[in-house]
Amino acid sequence: MTPTMKQQGNLPSSSASRACWWRIAMWFLAFVVCVLLVIAAFFGLLTIAFGSLSRAFHFWMLVAGELGAFTLVYAWLARKRRAAKIGAALLLGALLAVSIHALWRWAGHDRFARVSEDPYEVPYWRYAPFSQNNLLPTCDAPAEFRFRDGVPRLATAYALYPVAAAAVQALATREAFDKADRGYPGCIYNTGSDALFATLTSTNLLHRDAALSLRPSAEQMAEARQKGVNYDLLPVARDAFVFFVHADNPATNIAASQIRAIYSGRATSWRDVGVDFAARLMPFQRNKNSGSQTMLERIMGDEPIMPPMEEDRLGGMGEIFHDVAEYRNRRGALGFSFRYYATTLLAAGKVRLLAIDGVEPTVENIRSGAYPFVTDIYLTTVGSPTGDVARLAGFLTSPAGRRLIEDIGYVAPDGGE
C-alpha cells in the first residue's frame, strides 16, 4: 500500500474521533446549561415569592441574555445557522425588554423629583467647617466654651449637619479640626436617625462622643436599656414636622385627623379628605426608626400605620434591593419631613408645605407652640456630658449658641435673642 493510500485510510478514523469528542463536549455543555437553568428557575421562583415582580423580571432577562450569548457561542463553534438565529433573538429580545422596562419606569416614576436624604443629592459639602465660602453663619464663641482637648467625635442626623458643623467651626481651631477630621468617618459623622444612636455605644471607629438628634424611638430606647445605657437628652433647638404636596395640588391645609385617616388606610383618595383633586393619593413613608417615620408614629398614636409603598432600587455594586419607596413628587403625592430640611437643604420649590388644622409651620408658630407638630432637637450623650462635650452643651444653650441656631434656620428653645 502506498503512503498516499495509508493517509487516506487514516482520515475516516481521525475524523470520527474528533466528532466523538465534539459530541461529548456538546453534551457536557448542554448538561451544564440545563443545571444552570434549573438553579435559575429555583431562584427565580424564590424571587417572585419573596421579592417583587420587577426584580423577577430583571432576573429572567439576565437568564435569557446569558442563554442567548451561550447559544451564539455554540452556533459559531458548531457552524449552526439556526442556533445563531435563536441565540441572537434571545439576546436582542432580553436587551429590548430591559430597555422598554427602563423607559417605562422613567416615564412613570424616575422622572418625578424626589425628596431624599441621600448625602450624594444634598450639598452637605457647602456646610463643611472651615471650608472656603461655606454657608455656615459666623460666631464669636466665648473662650469658656472653646474646645481644649481636640474636637469631640460627633454624630448627626442628616438635617442637623449644619448645626454640628457650625458649632465645631465656632469652638475649634482649624488645626485641631483638620487633625480630628483625618480618615473615615471624620469628626462629624453624618448619618440617618435609624443608625445614629448605635454610634454612641459602638466600640469600633464609628464610636461617637455625642449626637445631634431627635428623640430616640421606643425601639431605640429599648435597645439602649438592653445594653444598660441611659441617654442624656439636652434640648438645643426646635423644628416643625411638616407635610407637603406637589405644587399643582390645590390642598393648602390638612387636619391631623385626616393625616391619621390617610396613613391608616381609611382615606384612599384626596376627595376622602375634602380636596377636589382627581390625582391618585400616594402617601409616602420613610424607613423604620428614621426620625421622620418616628414622628409619624407619634402622630398616629395607637392607630396602626398601613404598609408603606415599596420600590426596587439599584445598589452601589449593581444589585437590586427592595426598600421603602422614597418620595416622588407626583401630582397626587403626600410626603413628610422636617421644615428646615425640606425648605433649606433641599430648596424644594416644586412642593408646598401644608398647614395643619389651619396653622402654618412658620418660625413664629413653632416658637409659640401654635403649630401642632413641633419637635425638640437634642444633644444626646450616654450619661451626663463631660469635657469638651460639656463645653459644647454649654455653648449650644448659651445666648451665643442660641443666636447661632437661629441664624442657621432652626428655632432656639426659648426663642433665642
C-alpha positions as CSV (number, residue, x, y, z in Angstrom):
1,M,0.0,0.0,0.0
2,T,1.4,3.4,-0.9
3,P,1.8,6.1,1.7
4,T,-1.0,8.0,0.0
5,M,-3.4,5.2,0.5
6,K,-2.3,4.9,4.2
7,Q,-3.0,8.6,4.8
8,Q,-6.4,8.3,3.1
9,G,-7.2,5.2,5.2
10,N,-6.5,7.1,8.4
11,L,-8.8,10.1,7.6
12,P,-12.1,8.5,8.5
13,S,-10.7,7.2,11.8
14,S,-9.3,10.6,12.8
15,S,-12.4,12.5,11.8
16,A,-14.7,10.1,13.7
17,S,-12.5,10.5,16.8
18,R,-12.8,14.3,16.6
19,A,-16.5,14.1,16.0
20,C,-16.9,11.8,19.1
21,W,-15.0,14.2,21.3
22,W,-17.0,17.1,19.9
23,R,-20.3,15.4,20.7
24,I,-19.1,14.6,24.3
25,A,-18.2,18.3,24.8
26,M,-21.5,19.5,23.4
27,W,-23.4,17.1,25.7
28,F,-21.4,18.2,28.6
29,L,-22.1,21.8,27.9
30,A,-25.8,21.0,27.4
31,F,-25.8,19.3,30.8
32,V,-24.2,22.3,32.4
33,V,-26.7,24.7,30.8
34,C,-29.6,22.5,32.0
35,V,-28.3,22.5,35.5
36,L,-27.8,26.3,35.5
37,L,-31.4,26.7,34.1
38,V,-32.8,24.5,36.9
39,I,-30.9,26.6,39.5
40,A,-32.1,29.8,37.8
41,A,-35.7,28.6,37.8
42,F,-35.4,27.8,41.6
43,F,-34.0,31.2,42.5
44,G,-36.5,32.9,40.1
45,L,-39.4,31.3,41.9
46,L,-37.9,32.4,45.2
47,T,-37.6,36.0,43.8
48,I,-41.2,36.0,42.7
49,A,-42.4,34.6,46.1
50,F,-40.3,36.8,48.4
51,G,-39.3,39.7,46.2
52,S,-41.1,41.7,43.6
53,L,-42.2,41.3,40.0
54,S,-39.8,43.9,38.9
55,R,-36.9,42.1,40.5
56,A,-38.1,38.8,39.0
57,F,-38.3,40.4,35.5
58,H,-34.7,41.6,35.7
59,F,-33.6,38.2,36.9
60,W,-35.2,36.3,34.0
61,M,-34.0,38.8,31.4
62,L,-30.5,38.2,32.7
63,V,-31.0,34.4,32.3
64,A,-32.4,34.9,28.8
65,G,-29.4,37.1,27.8
66,E,-26.9,34.7,29.2
67,L,-28.6,31.8,27.4
68,G,-28.7,33.8,24.2
69,A,-24.9,34.5,24.5
70,F,-24.2,30.8,25.1
71,T,-26.3,29.8,22.1
72,L,-24.4,32.3,19.9
73,V,-21.0,30.8,21.0
74,Y,-22.3,27.3,20.4
75,A,-23.6,28.3,16.9
76,W,-20.2,29.8,16.0
77,L,-18.3,26.8,17.1
78,A,-20.7,24.2,15.5
79,R,-21.4,26.4,12.4
80,K,-25.2,26.2,13.1
81,R,-27.1,29.0,11.5
82,R,-30.4,28.2,13.1
83,A,-28.8,28.2,16.6
84,A,-27.2,31.5,15.8
85,K,-30.6,33.0,14.9
86,I,-32.1,31.6,18.2
87,G,-29.2,33.0,20.3
88,A,-29.4,36.4,18.6
89,A,-33.2,36.5,19.1
90,L,-32.8,35.7,22.8
91,L,-30.0,38.2,23.4
92,L,-31.6,41.0,21.5
93,G,-35.1,40.3,23.0
94,A,-33.7,40.5,26.5
95,L,-31.9,43.8,25.8
96,L,-35.0,45.2,24.2
97,A,-37.3,44.1,27.1
98,V,-34.9,45.6,29.7
99,S,-34.7,48.9,27.6
100,I,-38.5,49.1,27.4
101,H,-38.9,48.4,31.1
102,A,-36.3,51.2,31.9
103,L,-38.2,53.6,29.7
104,W,-41.5,52.7,31.3
105,R,-40.0,53.1,34.8
106,W,-38.6,56.5,33.9
107,A,-41.9,57.7,32.4
108,G,-44.0,56.5,35.4
109,H,-41.6,57.0,38.3
110,D,-38.0,58.2,38.0
111,R,-38.7,61.4,36.1
112,F,-40.5,62.8,39.1
113,A,-38.3,64.8,41.5
114,R,-37.7,63.1,44.8
115,V,-37.2,64.3,48.4
116,S,-34.3,62.3,49.6
117,E,-31.8,62.3,52.5
118,D,-29.2,60.8,50.2
119,P,-25.9,62.6,51.1
120,Y,-24.9,62.5,47.4
121,E,-28.0,64.5,46.5
122,V,-27.9,67.2,49.2
123,P,-25.0,69.6,49.1
124,Y,-23.6,69.0,52.6
125,W,-20.1,69.9,51.4
126,R,-21.4,73.5,51.3
127,Y,-21.7,73.4,55.1
128,A,-18.3,71.8,55.8
129,P,-16.5,73.5,58.7
130,F,-13.7,75.9,57.7
131,S,-14.2,75.3,54.0
132,Q,-13.9,78.3,51.8
133,N,-17.2,80.2,51.2
134,N,-19.3,77.7,53.2
135,L,-22.8,78.6,54.2
136,L,-22.3,78.5,57.9
137,P,-23.0,81.6,60.0
138,T,-20.1,83.1,61.9
139,C,-20.0,83.2,65.6
140,D,-17.6,84.7,68.2
141,A,-17.9,82.0,70.8
142,P,-16.9,82.9,74.4
143,A,-13.5,81.4,75.4
144,E,-15.1,79.4,78.2
145,F,-16.8,77.1,75.7
146,R,-13.9,76.6,73.3
147,F,-12.6,73.0,72.9
148,R,-9.4,72.2,74.8
149,D,-8.9,68.5,74.2
150,G,-9.1,68.4,70.4
151,V,-12.6,68.1,68.8
152,P,-15.3,65.7,70.1
153,R,-16.4,63.0,67.7
154,L,-20.0,63.8,66.8
155,A,-22.8,62.0,65.0
156,T,-25.6,64.0,63.4
157,A,-28.8,63.3,61.7
158,Y,-28.7,64.5,58.0
159,A,-30.9,67.6,58.6
160,L,-28.8,68.6,61.7
161,Y,-25.4,68.5,60.0
162,P,-25.2,72.4,59.6
163,V,-25.8,72.8,63.4
164,A,-22.9,70.4,64.2
165,A,-20.7,71.9,61.6
166,A,-21.3,75.5,62.7
167,A,-20.7,74.6,66.4
168,V,-17.4,72.9,65.6
169,Q,-16.3,75.8,63.5
170,A,-17.1,78.2,66.3
171,L,-15.4,76.2,69.1
172,A,-12.4,74.5,67.5
173,T,-9.3,75.8,65.7
174,R,-8.7,75.0,62.1
175,E,-5.6,72.9,63.1
176,A,-7.5,70.9,65.7
177,F,-10.3,70.2,63.2
178,D,-8.0,69.1,60.4
179,K,-6.3,66.7,62.8
180,A,-9.5,65.2,64.1
181,D,-11.1,65.0,60.7
182,R,-8.5,62.8,59.1
183,G,-9.7,59.4,57.9
184,Y,-13.1,57.9,57.8
185,P,-15.6,58.9,59.1
186,G,-14.1,62.2,60.3
187,C,-15.0,64.1,63.4
188,I,-18.6,64.7,62.2
189,Y,-20.4,61.5,61.1
190,N,-23.5,62.5,59.0
191,T,-26.0,59.6,59.0
192,G,-29.7,58.7,59.3
193,S,-31.5,58.6,62.6
194,D,-32.0,54.8,62.2
195,A,-28.2,54.3,62.6
196,L,-27.4,57.3,64.7
197,F,-27.8,56.1,68.2
198,A,-25.8,52.9,67.7
199,T,-22.7,55.1,67.2
200,L,-22.9,56.2,70.9
201,T,-22.4,52.7,72.1
202,S,-20.2,51.4,69.3
203,T,-16.7,50.1,70.1
204,N,-15.3,50.5,66.6
205,L,-14.2,53.5,64.6
206,L,-17.8,54.7,64.3
207,H,-18.0,55.4,68.1
208,R,-19.1,59.0,68.8
209,D,-18.9,61.1,72.0
210,A,-22.3,62.8,71.3
211,A,-25.0,63.1,68.7
212,L,-27.3,65.8,67.5
213,S,-30.6,64.0,67.1
214,L,-34.4,63.9,67.5
215,R,-35.8,61.9,70.4
216,P,-35.0,58.2,70.0
217,S,-37.8,55.9,69.0
218,A,-39.3,53.5,71.5
219,E,-37.4,50.6,69.9
220,Q,-34.1,52.6,70.1
221,M,-34.7,53.4,73.8
222,A,-35.4,49.7,74.4
223,E,-32.2,48.7,72.7
224,A,-30.3,51.2,74.9
225,R,-31.9,49.7,78.1
226,Q,-30.8,46.2,77.0
227,K,-27.2,47.5,76.8
228,G,-27.5,49.1,80.2
229,V,-27.3,52.6,78.7
230,N,-29.2,55.7,79.6
231,Y,-29.3,58.6,77.1
232,D,-29.0,62.1,78.4
233,L,-31.1,64.4,76.1
234,L,-30.4,68.1,76.2
235,P,-32.8,70.2,74.1
236,V,-30.9,72.7,72.0
237,A,-33.3,73.6,69.1
238,R,-36.8,73.1,67.8
239,D,-38.2,72.3,64.4
240,A,-41.6,71.6,62.8
241,F,-42.6,68.2,61.3
242,V,-44.3,69.1,58.0
243,F,-46.4,67.5,55.4
244,F,-46.1,68.6,51.7
245,V,-47.7,68.0,48.4
246,H,-47.0,68.8,44.7
247,A,-47.3,72.5,43.8
248,D,-50.2,71.6,41.5
249,N,-52.2,70.1,44.3
250,P,-54.9,72.5,45.4
251,A,-54.6,71.4,49.1
252,T,-53.3,74.0,51.4
253,N,-54.5,72.7,54.8
254,I,-55.0,69.3,56.3
255,A,-56.4,68.2,59.6
256,A,-54.4,66.0,62.0
257,S,-57.4,63.6,62.0
258,Q,-57.2,63.4,58.1
259,I,-53.5,62.6,58.3
260,R,-54.3,59.7,60.6
261,A,-57.1,58.6,58.2
262,I,-54.7,58.6,55.2
263,Y,-51.8,56.8,56.9
264,S,-54.1,54.2,58.4
265,G,-55.5,53.4,55.0
266,R,-59.1,54.6,55.8
267,A,-58.8,57.5,53.3
268,T,-57.7,56.4,49.9
269,S,-58.3,59.5,47.7
270,W,-57.9,63.2,48.0
271,R,-61.7,63.6,47.9
272,D,-61.9,61.5,51.1
273,V,-60.1,64.3,52.9
274,G,-62.1,67.1,51.3
275,V,-59.7,68.0,48.5
276,D,-61.3,68.2,45.0
277,F,-58.3,66.6,43.2
278,A,-58.5,63.7,40.8
279,A,-54.9,62.6,41.1
280,R,-54.3,59.3,42.9
281,L,-53.4,59.8,46.6
282,M,-49.9,58.5,47.1
283,P,-48.9,58.7,50.8
284,F,-45.2,58.1,51.0
285,Q,-43.4,57.0,54.2
286,R,-39.8,56.7,55.5
287,N,-37.7,53.8,56.8
288,K,-38.4,52.4,60.2
289,N,-36.6,54.2,63.1
290,S,-35.8,57.2,60.9
291,G,-36.5,60.5,62.6
292,S,-39.4,61.4,60.4
293,Q,-41.0,58.0,60.5
294,T,-40.8,58.0,64.3
295,M,-42.6,61.4,64.3
296,L,-45.4,59.9,62.1
297,E,-45.8,57.0,64.6
298,R,-46.2,59.5,67.4
299,I,-48.9,61.4,65.4
300,M,-50.7,58.2,64.7
301,G,-50.8,57.2,68.3
302,D,-52.4,53.7,68.8
303,E,-53.7,53.7,65.2
304,P,-51.7,51.2,63.1
305,I,-49.9,52.6,60.0
306,M,-50.6,50.9,56.7
307,P,-47.7,49.1,55.0
308,P,-45.5,51.6,53.1
309,M,-45.2,51.8,49.3
310,E,-42.0,50.0,48.2
311,E,-39.7,50.1,45.2
312,D,-36.7,48.4,43.7
313,R,-33.5,50.4,43.8
314,L,-30.1,49.8,42.2
315,G,-27.4,49.3,44.8
316,G,-23.8,50.6,44.6
317,M,-22.5,47.3,43.3
318,G,-25.3,46.9,40.7
319,E,-27.6,44.8,42.9
320,I,-31.3,45.4,43.0
321,F,-32.7,45.8,46.5
322,H,-36.3,46.3,47.8
323,D,-37.0,49.1,50.2
324,V,-39.5,51.7,51.3
325,A,-40.2,54.0,48.3
326,E,-38.7,57.5,48.5
327,Y,-41.0,60.4,48.0
328,R,-41.5,61.2,44.3
329,N,-43.1,64.5,43.5
330,R,-46.1,63.2,41.6
331,R,-49.3,65.3,41.4
332,G,-51.1,63.2,44.0
333,A,-48.2,62.6,46.3
334,L,-48.1,63.3,50.0
335,G,-44.8,63.4,51.9
336,F,-43.4,64.5,55.2
337,S,-40.1,65.7,56.6
338,F,-38.8,68.5,58.8
339,R,-39.3,72.1,57.9
340,Y,-35.6,73.1,57.9
341,Y,-34.6,70.1,55.8
342,A,-37.4,70.5,53.2
343,T,-37.1,74.3,52.8
344,T,-33.4,74.9,53.3
345,L,-31.2,71.9,52.4
346,L,-33.4,70.8,49.6
347,A,-34.9,74.1,48.5
348,A,-37.7,72.1,47.0
349,G,-39.6,74.7,45.1
350,K,-41.9,72.2,43.5
351,V,-43.6,71.2,46.8
352,R,-46.0,73.1,49.0
353,L,-46.0,72.8,52.8
354,L,-49.4,72.2,54.3
355,A,-51.0,74.0,57.2
356,I,-52.1,71.6,60.0
357,D,-55.6,72.4,61.4
358,G,-55.2,75.8,59.8
359,V,-51.8,76.6,61.4
360,E,-48.8,77.3,59.1
361,P,-45.4,75.9,60.0
362,T,-43.8,79.3,60.4
363,V,-41.0,80.2,62.8
364,E,-43.4,82.2,64.9
365,N,-45.9,79.3,65.2
366,I,-43.0,76.9,66.1
367,R,-41.7,79.3,68.7
368,S,-45.2,79.8,70.3
369,G,-46.2,76.2,70.1
370,A,-49.2,77.0,68.0
371,Y,-48.2,74.6,65.2
372,P,-49.2,71.1,66.5
373,F,-46.2,69.1,65.2
374,V,-43.2,70.7,66.9
375,T,-40.3,68.6,68.0
376,D,-37.2,69.3,70.1
377,I,-33.7,68.6,68.8
378,Y,-31.3,67.2,71.4
379,L,-27.6,66.9,72.1
380,T,-27.6,63.3,73.1
381,T,-24.9,61.6,75.1
382,V,-24.5,58.4,77.1
383,G,-24.7,59.7,80.7
384,S,-24.0,63.3,81.5
385,P,-21.7,65.2,79.1
386,T,-18.1,65.8,80.3
387,G,-15.0,67.6,79.0
388,D,-15.4,69.2,75.6
389,V,-18.8,67.7,75.1
390,A,-19.9,69.6,78.2
391,R,-18.5,72.8,76.7
392,L,-20.4,72.1,73.5
393,A,-23.6,71.6,75.6
394,G,-22.9,74.9,77.4
395,F,-22.3,76.7,74.2
396,L,-25.5,75.5,72.4
397,T,-27.7,76.6,75.4
398,S,-25.9,79.9,75.8
399,P,-27.0,83.2,74.2
400,A,-24.3,82.9,71.6
401,G,-25.3,79.3,70.8
402,R,-28.9,80.2,70.6
403,R,-28.2,83.0,68.1
404,L,-26.2,80.6,66.0
405,I,-29.0,78.1,65.9
406,E,-31.5,80.8,64.9
407,D,-29.0,82.1,62.2
408,I,-28.8,78.5,60.7
409,G,-32.6,78.4,60.4
410,Y,-33.8,76.4,63.4
411,V,-35.7,77.8,66.4
412,A,-33.9,78.0,69.8
413,P,-36.0,76.5,72.6
414,D,-36.6,79.9,74.3
415,G,-36.8,81.8,71.1
416,G,-33.2,83.0,71.1
417,E,-32.1,86.6,71.5
